[in-house]
Amino acid sequence: MNRPDWKPTWRKPVGIIALIVAMILYVVLVVTLIEPISRWHVLLQVPVYLILGVVWLLPLKRFLIWMETGRWG
């Protein structure tokens, strides 16, 4: 659907590339933590892995809003 006033922006392609790079960096960080965390008791490991699995979602909403609108919130 093309609107006459619609113009493509640079934010979406740059945002997608930034998301991919950020996810790769986050995965590398978490993978480096697996070995030391694996030595802990399982009851300590579970909350750490839950937190690490969810924490990357926190900045995602604002970032997606920026990609769509150009504003940070």
Buried (B, 14 or more C-beta within 10 A) or exposed (E): EEEEEEEEEEBEEEBEEEBEEBEEEEEEEBEEEEEEEEEEEEEEBEEEBEEBEEEBEEEEEEBEEBBEEEEEE
